[in-house]
Amino acid sequence: MAPVKKEKAEMSAFERMRLENMSANQEILKDMSDSAAKLMPKPASRPKSKPTSARKKATPIKREDARPTRTSSRLAGVEADSETAKRKAEVEFEFAKEQAKAKKQRISGDLNFSDIVVDGKNFSKDEGFLPGIMRGAKPNVRTFTEEDVKETTDEGLKALRENMGGLELYEAFEPNQIKITPERVYSLGFHPSQEKPLVFAGDKMGNVGIFDASQTPPEVKDEDDEEEVDDSEPAITALKLHSRTITSFVFPPDGNHVYSASYDSSVRKFDLQKGVAVEVFAPENPNEDLPISSIAIPYTDPNILIFSTLEGSVGRHDMRTPNSTEIWQLTEKKIGGFSCHPLHPHLLATGSLDRTLKIWDLRNIKGKGDDKVPSLVGEHESRLSISHASWSAGGHVATSSYDDTIKIHSFTDAGSWKVGHDLDADAMEPTATIRHNNQTGRWVTILKPQWQERPEDGIQKFAIGNMNRFVDLFSADGEQLAQLGGDGITAVPAVAHFHPTKDWVAGGTASGKLCLWM
């Protein structure tokens, strides 16, 4: 009797969606690789040479043996308040502490795409929490309107305001549909490609979401009424690059890599073509906690990494040499953000919890041993802490402070400063002070100004989140250019970022959603 042929079990909807999502992730990564390859100059042919040393192997991840979880003393027959119960409670408490520490511990070594990719086009849509209205915030109430534009008497400023105010909210998907990260967005970055808007977002748990805004939702046919309806989800590539908050991204001009920094004390370089995330910096001692608040890579030397920490220090690391890190303690309180002058990267601006904006010169390191620090060029003190100091290519430093101000300091002659240049109090005074609600509270990411790096129109401008659920755009002289909003924005787009050259603006929210204007 011939064997009965069993029919193949029909694939479940979940399994089919999982495979489709994995395929979509690979396609998006391939598109990014192709875009990066177009930006990459073709390398000149070189004669082959023998390798001088063996390649360093990735540090294996140490895996501890599984240990018993918490158990019931009553079921185990252990009397309450006995010495055995006390010892049991102590062991379980220490075990819980170790588990919490392990969750935050960074993973050393290189990570392949298969190690970090998260199945699924989208993160979960669950909000997790609904933040209350922050102090002084008035949701959807504009502080800059069309009337302000109409009443502008300066023709040049009016034209600029009309142009920037004309940016429209991305329409292919609503902001509530674009769940770019599972947790609160802490950092954003645009890929430098001008062919398509590629937005990178990092959240508080070390996840990276990548969204390609050139995608359009497919039309799905409803079998009942034979009409075409749209019930699709945006494709988002989900990666797990770090174990704690991702604080900043840096894209080299070639567009082939992206650097990410994290509170887990590491900086990674993710190769968009190979799908490999290489650890380019971490403290030599794996148990040392050095939360990194911001990074920069000077255009003059792409091998140099500069970083700030929540411990009040700034470091400089040569990525070609593992043991070549200098760390300078600049303040006893945290440095929330810093930036290098885009054209003169030896000049550093830091914003700190100690309420100061400080300008430093890395060409002149003073002191000995642990007291070595760059020379201080100038200092300005605010009434409350300064969250960030962002330097434009034109020589303007924009800061945001909890005293509800944005200040703009103009150092347009910075390129002519000699070593030892000293700025007095008058020179450090802001040239423009903008009243701005910066009271984010505990649920909204801190508002930080971010300049457009290389604006096509040559006009220096920056973006910053607005607590009334908008993104504000300002010029270097403190004039407001636009207040970007739109339907469907249900949370504060606190993390705001300009594309390096194009007038594209992105905003990330506490619920992991993305707003995009183009």
Secondary structure in CASP SS format (residue, H / E / C, confidence):
PFRMAT SS
TARGET T0000
AUTHOR 0000-0000-0000
METHOD secondary structure of the structure
MODEL  1
M C 1.00
A C 1.00
P C 1.00
V C 1.00
K C 1.00
K C 1.00
E C 1.00
K C 1.00
A C 1.00
E C 1.00
M C 1.00
S C 1.00
A H 1.00
F H 1.00
E H 1.00
R H 1.00
M H 1.00
R H 1.00
L H 1.00
E H 1.00
N H 1.00
M H 1.00
S H 1.00
A H 1.00
N H 1.00
Q H 1.00
E H 1.00
I H 1.00
L H 1.00
K H 1.00
D H 1.00
M H 1.00
S H 1.00
D H 1.00
S H 1.00
A H 1.00
A H 1.00
K H 1.00
L H 1.00
M C 1.00
P C 1.00
K C 1.00
P C 1.00
A C 1.00
S C 1.00
R C 1.00
P C 1.00
K C 1.00
S C 1.00
K C 1.00
P C 1.00
T C 1.00
S C 1.00
A C 1.00
R C 1.00
K C 1.00
K C 1.00
A C 1.00
T C 1.00
P C 1.00
I C 1.00
K C 1.00
R C 1.00
E C 1.00
D C 1.00
A C 1.00
R C 1.00
P C 1.00
T C 1.00
R C 1.00
T C 1.00
S C 1.00
S H 1.00
R H 1.00
L H 1.00
A H 1.00
G C 1.00
V C 1.00
E C 1.00
A C 1.00
D C 1.00
S C 1.00
E H 1.00
T H 1.00
A H 1.00
K H 1.00
R H 1.00
K H 1.00
A H 1.00
E H 1.00
V H 1.00
E H 1.00
F H 1.00
E H 1.00
F H 1.00
A H 1.00
K H 1.00
E H 1.00
Q H 1.00
A H 1.00
K H 1.00
A H 1.00
K H 1.00
K H 1.00
Q C 1.00
R C 1.00
I C 1.00
S C 1.00
G C 1.00
D C 1.00
L E 1.00
N E 1.00
F H 1.00
S H 1.00
D H 1.00
I H 1.00
V E 1.00
V E 1.00
D C 1.00
G C 1.00
K C 1.00
N C 1.00
F C 1.00
S C 1.00
K C 1.00
D C 1.00
E C 1.00
G C 1.00
F C 1.00
L C 1.00
P C 1.00
G C 1.00
I C 1.00
M C 1.00
R C 1.00
G C 1.00
A C 1.00
K C 1.00
P C 1.00
N C 1.00
V C 1.00
R C 1.00
T C 1.00
F C 1.00
T C 1.00
E H 1.00
E H 1.00
D H 1.00
V H 1.00
K H 1.00
E C 1.00
T C 1.00
T C 1.00
D C 1.00
E H 1.00
G H 1.00
L H 1.00
K H 1.00
A H 1.00
L H 1.00
R H 1.00
E H 1.00
N H 1.00
M H 1.00
G H 1.00
G C 1.00
L C 1.00
E C 1.00
L E 1.00
Y C 1.00
E C 1.00
A C 1.00
F C 1.00
E C 1.00
P H 1.00
N H 1.00
Q H 1.00
I C 1.00
K E 1.00
I C 1.00
T C 1.00
P C 1.00
E C 1.00
R C 1.00
V E 1.00
Y E 1.00
S E 1.00
L E 1.00
G E 1.00
F E 1.00
H C 1.00
P C 1.00
S C 1.00
Q C 1.00
E C 1.00
K C 1.00
P C 1.00
L E 1.00
V E 1.00
F E 1.00
A E 1.00
G E 1.00
D E 1.00
K C 1.00
M C 1.00
G C 1.00
N E 1.00
V E 1.00
G E 1.00
I E 1.00
F E 1.00
D E 1.00
A C 1.00
S C 1.00
Q C 1.00
T C 1.00
P C 1.00
P C 1.00
E C 1.00
V E 1.00
K E 1.00
D C 1.00
E C 1.00
D C 1.00
D C 1.00
E C 1.00
E C 1.00
E E 1.00
V E 1.00
D C 1.00
D C 1.00
S C 1.00
E C 1.00
P C 1.00
A C 1.00
I E 1.00
T E 1.00
A E 1.00
L E 1.00
K E 1.00
L C 1.00
H C 1.00
S C 1.00
R C 1.00
T C 1.00
I E 1.00
T E 1.00
S E 1.00
F E 1.00
V E 1.00
F C 1.00
P C 1.00
P C 1.00
D C 1.00
G C 1.00
N C 1.00
H E 1.00
V E 1.00
Y E 1.00
S E 1.00
A E 1.00
S E 1.00
Y C 1.00
D C 1.00
S C 1.00
S C 1.00
V E 1.00
R E 1.00
K E 1.00
F E 1.00
D E 1.00
L C 1.00
Q C 1.00
K C 1.00
G C 1.00
V E 1.00
A E 1.00
V E 1.00
E E 1.00
V E 1.00
F E 1.00
A C 1.00
P C 1.00
E C 1.00
N C 1.00
P C 1.00
N C 1.00
E C 1.00
D C 1.00
L C 1.00
P C 1.00
I E 1.00
S E 1.00
S E 1.00
I E 1.00
A E 1.00
I C 1.00
P C 1.00
Y C 1.00
T C 1.00
D C 1.00
P C 1.00
N C 1.00
I E 1.00
L E 1.00
I E 1.00
F E 1.00
S E 1.00
T E 1.00
L C 1.00
E C 1.00
G C 1.00
S E 1.00
V E 1.00
G E 1.00
R E 1.00
H E 1.00
D E 1.00
M C 1.00
R C 1.00
T C 1.00
P C 1.00
N C 1.00
S C 1.00
T E 1.00
E E 1.00
I E 1.00
W E 1.00
Q E 1.00
L C 1.00
T C 1.00
E C 1.00
K C 1.00
K C 1.00
I E 1.00
G E 1.00
G E 1.00
F E 1.00
S E 1.00
C E 1.00
H C 1.00
P C 1.00
L C 1.00
H C 1.00
P C 1.00
H C 1.00
L E 1.00
L E 1.00
A E 1.00
T E 1.00
G E 1.00
S E 1.00
L C 1.00
D C 1.00
R C 1.00
T E 1.00
L E 1.00
K E 1.00
I E 1.00
W E 1.00
D E 1.00
L E 1.00
R E 1.00
N E 1.00
I E 1.00
K E 1.00
G C 1.00
K C 1.00
G H 1.00
D H 1.00
D H 1.00
K C 1.00
V E 1.00
P E 1.00
S E 1.00
L E 1.00
V E 1.00
G E 1.00
E E 1.00
H E 1.00
E E 1.00
S C 1.00
R C 1.00
L C 1.00
S C 1.00
I E 1.00
S E 1.00
H E 1.00
A E 1.00
S E 1.00
W E 1.00
S C 1.00
A C 1.00
G C 1.00
G C 1.00
H E 1.00
V E 1.00
A E 1.00
T E 1.00
S E 1.00
S E 1.00
Y C 1.00
D C 1.00
D C 1.00
T E 1.00
I E 1.00
K E 1.00
I E 1.00
H E 1.00
S E 1.00
F C 1.00
T C 1.00
D C 1.00
A H 1.00
G H 1.00
S H 1.00
W C 1.00
K C 1.00
V C 1.00
G C 1.00
H C 1.00
D C 1.00
L C 1.00
D C 1.00
A C 1.00
D C 1.00
A C 1.00
M C 1.00
E C 1.00
P C 1.00
T C 1.00
A E 1.00
T E 1.00
I E 1.00
R E 1.00
H C 1.00
N C 1.00
N C 1.00
Q C 1.00
T C 1.00
G C 1.00
R C 1.00
W C 1.00
V C 1.00
T C 1.00
I C 1.00
L C 1.00
K C 1.00
P C 1.00
Q E 1.00
W E 1.00
Q C 1.00
E C 1.00
R C 1.00
P C 1.00
E C 1.00
D C 1.00
G C 1.00
I C 1.00
Q C 1.00
K E 1.00
F E 1.00
A E 1.00
I E 1.00
G E 1.00
N E 1.00
M C 1.00
N C 1.00
R C 1.00
F E 1.00
V E 1.00
D E 1.00
L E 1.00
F E 1.00
S E 1.00
A C 1.00
D C 1.00
G C 1.00
E C 1.00
Q E 1.00
L E 1.00
A E 1.00
Q E 1.00
L E 1.00
G C 1.00
G C 1.00
D C 1.00
G C 1.00
I C 1.00
T C 1.00
A C 1.00
V C 1.00
P C 1.00
A C 1.00
V E 1.00
A E 1.00
H E 1.00
F E 1.00
H C 1.00
P C 1.00
T C 1.00
K C 1.00
D C 1.00
W C 1.00
V E 1.00
A E 1.00
G E 1.00
G E 1.00
T C 1.00
A C 1.00
S C 1.00
G C 1.00
K E 1.00
L E 1.00
C E 1.00
L E 1.00
W E 1.00
M C 1.00
END
